[in-house]
């Protein structure tokens, strides 16, 4: 099969970036994946890659550059260097110390605290009848987790949450010039906030920041310059805070209309909760695609792309590829193996994956235990018109009376 520049969407299938397609892109993704999995799109002036094998190849093959993939947007040189805009070996040099902030050992060090954050949050909802899960669960929990990772005080909650929200504009690789400019401005403000916080960290007898949090351990490491460390911290917020918040809302959107799923989670223990997180991310990835540029002519399983092509690996489409996933549009809580691409792949595999999995599993297990009758309230929730992240405008939830604790 070769890529086609002749195929056009039929009248009854909206372009995935059109207003209708943004609300429900999956019919468009299915149509593309079955007819033109490596597709040159004249409207967007880029290549859309929708098959699982093709997306996996784009993410892992060094013939596709993440650095060049970001060059379609202006880059403010006053901002710290970022893993997002670098390729190996520079990317590897920045990423390895980043494990001190978001690697498995770092997340294990705050796991008990994350569990406490989840319990405190759900305790605060016990007397509520209906809540917006985005506003009252997803965003506040993401903020609590990052306060813990960064060693920020509770008094910093409002300022950090506002900065994280504003800087999340930078998630969208297709944002227009005005929106991108707002994103760069917000990133500068976030960087100043983080720089001021790092300067207040207590020091040990050797003059280095005491390792009281994952952030402090990263700052104490001497492999990165101060600017590079701030770049890692800023990317952790942009790539972690809102995707975590939206992943929680998206997961509840799929779970709550299915009482049997909540029952399974309540009875299945921590292992099923961990498996469920990956399945829910597969179905509704907050980051539905990522940009690359082909450094040379590349043959993919589904077709060829030419040198210089700007490519979107549409992982949201790959995650429902029937060639890889049985019943691809169904929620299968115990799906295993589950080779979804919601965290990307290759050198740029999401550094915050362990954080999302840990937080999500704890929340799902505790939610099913505390609010076994929780359900969606009101009319069907609507999806926001943004491309990235894939998110709900709101998610009213009837908690159904939690168990008293």
N, C-alpha and C positions, 0 to 999 in steps of 0.2 A: 504494500500500500504506500502511496506517496502523498505528500501534503498537497492540498489543492487551494488555488487562489480563485477558483470559479464557484465553489459552493457558497450559496447564500441561505440565510435562515428563511424558512417558509413563513407565510403570513401569520400562522397560528403559533409560532414559536418565537417569543421575544428574544432579542439580543440580551445576553446576561448582564450587560451594563446599562440597558435601558431602564426607565422607571419601573416597568412591570417585571423585568428580569431581575432587578435588584431585590425585589420582594420575594421572588421565588425563582432562583436561577437554575434549579435542578432539571426542569424539562430541557432547558437550553444545553446544559452540560451533557445530559443523556444523548441528545440529538447530535452534538458535536462528537462525543466519544464513539458513537456507533458509525458515524459517517466520515468524519475528518478529525481523527484524534490529534493530529499535528496540523493546525489550521492557521493559515495567514488571514487575519481579519482586517479588511481595508478600513472599516469604520474606526477601530481602535489603533490601527497602524502598528500592530504587533502580532506575534504568533501566540495562539492559545493552545496549550498542550493539556489534554484532558484524560488520557489513558494512564492507568497506574504504572505500567512499565515505562512509559515515556516520561512521566513526571519524576519517577525514581531516578531515571537516567539523567535528566536535567539537573536534579539536585546533587547528584554524586559525581558527575563527570566534570573534571576541571576545565574542559573545553567551554564550559558555561561560567561566566564571571559574575559574581555577586557585586563586585565593586563597579563594574561597568553597568550593571543592571540598575544601579542607583543614580547614574549620571544624567538620566532624563530630568532630574530635579536639581535645582540649584543647591549647592552645598555651601554653607556658611563656614568659611575657613577659621572663624573665631571659635567654633565649637570643637570640643575634644575629639580625637580620632575615635572611630567606632568600629567594632567587629562587623557591623552590618555593611559597611562600605569598604571592606578589605577582603582580599583573597589570601590563601596560604602563600608564603609562610607567615606574612604579617598577621593574618587572622589567627593562626595557631599561637603565635607569640602573645597575643592579647587574650585569647580564650583560656589558655592553660591556667594563668593566675585567677581568671574569673571563676574557676571551680571552687576557690576559697569562699566565694559569695553564694554560689548556687549549685555546687556539686553535691553528690550524695552525702558526703560527710557533713557539709554545711547544713543541709536540710535536716539530717538526723540530729544535729545539735540543737535545733529549734523545734523538733517534732512535738515534744510535750507541750511547748508553748503554743503551737498551732492548735493542738487539741483543746487547750484551755481557751483559746480565742474563739473556737467554734462553739464550745459549751457556753461561754459567756454571751455570745451573740444569740444563741437559741434560747437561753434563759430569759433574755430581754424580750423575746417575742412570745413567751408563754401565755401572757395575758391578752395578746392581740387576737383579733378575729380574722381580718383580711389585711395583708401587707403586700407592697410591691417588692417582689423578690430581687429586682435589680437594685433598687434604692436601699432596701433594708437588709439584704443578705449579701449579694454579690460584691457591690462596691465597698461596704464597710469591712467585710472579711478580707478582701484584697488589701485594703489599707492596713488593717491590723497585722496581717502577715508581713507586709513590708516595713512597718514600724519595728517589728521584732527583728527582721533580718538586718535592718540598718541601725538598730539600737537607738531609735528615735523615741522621744517622750510622747506621752499621750497628748500633751499640749501642742505637739506638732501635727496632730492628726488633720485638722482642717486645712492648714497650709499645704501639707504634703498631698492630700487628696486633690485639692484644686490644681496644683502644679502637675500631678500625674495625669489628671484628666485632660488638661490643656495640651500637654506634651504628646498625648496619645494620637494627636493628629498625624504625627510622623509615621504611624503604622501604614498609611495608605500610599503605595508607590505610584498611584495614578492621580494623586491630589493635584489640583490646578495650582497655578503660580501664587494666587492670593492665599489660598489655604496653606500651601507649603510655607509661605512666608510667616504666617501665624505660627506654624509648627516650629520653625527655627527660632522665633522669638520666645516661644514657650520653653523650648529646650535650653535657651540661654538662662532663663529664670530658674529652671530646675537645676541647672548646673551650678548656679550661684548658691542656691539653697543647699545643695549637697556639699559644695566646697566649704561653706560656712559650718556645716555640721561636722565635717571631717576635722576641721581646725579645733573643734571643742573636745575631741576625743581624749580621754585621760591617757597619759603616757606611762610606760613602765620605766624601770631603772636605766634602761638603755636608750631612752629618749624616743622609743617607737610607740605607736598607739597600743594600749593594752588590748588583748584579744577578747573583748567582752561581747562581741557579736560577729557574725560573718563579715559584715562590712569592715569592722575594725581589723579583722584578720587579713582582709584584702589590702587595706590601707597600710598595714605594717609590712607587707611583702615588698621587697625592693626590686622586683623584676620589671615593674612598670613605672613610668614617670607619673607625676601627679596628674597631668592632663590625661594620660592614658587610663589611669584609674578612674577618673571622673567619667571618661567615655564608657567604661564598663558599667559603672553605676547608672549612668543615664540610660543606656540601652536596656539594662535590667528592668528599669521602671517602664520604659516605653514598650518593651517586648514582653513584660510580665504582668504589670498591674491591671491594665484594662483587659487583656486576653484572659487573665484569671477571673476577673469580675464577670465578663461576658460568658465565659465557659460555664460558670455556675448557673446563670440565668438560662442559657441554652439547654443545659442538662435538665433543669427542672421543667422546661417546656416539653421535653420528651417524656420525662418520668411521670409527672403528675396526672396526665390523662389515663395512665395505665396503673390502676391500683395493684394489679398483680406484680408489677415491677417493684413497687415500694415494698410489698410483702416479701418478695424474693430477697430484696436488699436487707430487710430486717432479719430474715432468717439465715442469710448466706454468710454473714460475718465479714471480717475485714478483707478476706481474699476476694470475695465476689465484688465488694465495693471497689477494690483496686482494678479489677477487670472491667467493671462497669464504666469507670472513668474513661478508659481508652475507647470503649464502644460509643459512648456519648460524644466524645471528641471526634470520632470518625464520622458520625452522623451530622454534626453541626460544628465544624471547625471555626473558631473565631477569626482565624487568619486563613481566608479561603484560597489565597494564591500568593506566590512570591516571584519576584522579577529576576531575570538573568539576561545576559547578552552572550551570544555565541561568538567565541573568539576565532572560530574557523568553521567551515562547512561541517555539519554533523548529521550523521544518519542515526535516527532514532527508530525504535521498533515500529512506530506508526507512520514514519515519513522522514523527510529531510528538512533541515533548516539551514539557511545560508549564513555565511560569515557576516557578522554585524547585526543579525536579527535580534530584536528585543523580544524576549520570550517570557510568557507568564506560565509557570507551572501551576495549574489549577488543581491544588490538592483536594479541594472540596469535591471536585468531579472524580478524581482518582480514588477517593475514599468510598465511592459507591460504584466502582467498576465491577460488573457482574462476573468478569473473568477471574477476579480475585476473591470477591466476597459473596458467599451464598446469601440469598435474601438481602441484597445490598441496601434496600430502603427500609428495612425492619430493624427494630431495636432487639438485639440479642445480647442480653447482659453478660452471659458467660462466653462470648465469642473468643475462641482461642484456637490457633494463633490469630492475631489481629494486626497485620502489617500496615496499619493506616499511616498516612503521611501528615497528620495534623501538626506534628512537631517539625515538619520538614525532613531533611535527610542529608547525609554527607557531612562535609566540614561544618556547615551552618545548622546542624541539628540543634533544636531549641535548647539553650542552656538552662532555661527555667522549667524543663520538662518534669524533673523530679519534684519541684515545688508544686506544680499544678497537680500532679498525680497524688502527692501526699495530702495537700489541702482538700482536693476534690474527694478523695476516698474517705477522709475523716468526716467531711460535711455530709456526704451521701449516707454514710452509715448512721451518723447521729440524727440526721433529719428523719430517716425512715423509722428510727427508734422512738424519737420524741414526738413526731407528728405523723402517725401511721395513716391518718385519714386526710392528710393534706390533698388539696385538689386545686385546679385552676378556677378562678372566680371571674364571673362576667363573660363578655363576648370573647371570641378567640383573639389572642394577643397578636399584635401586628409587628412586622419586622421593620427596622429602620431602613431608610433609603441609602445609607452609607454602604460602600463596597467593603471597606476594611475599617473596623472589625465587623464581622457578621454578628448582628446584635438585635435584640428586641427593644422596642420603644419603652415598653413596660411589661411587667408580668404579675398581675394581681393574683395572689394565692390565698385561698381559704385554708387556714391551718387546721381547722377541724378539732381544736382542743388538744393541746399537747399533754403528755403525762407530767404530772407535778413532780418536781424534784427539790 
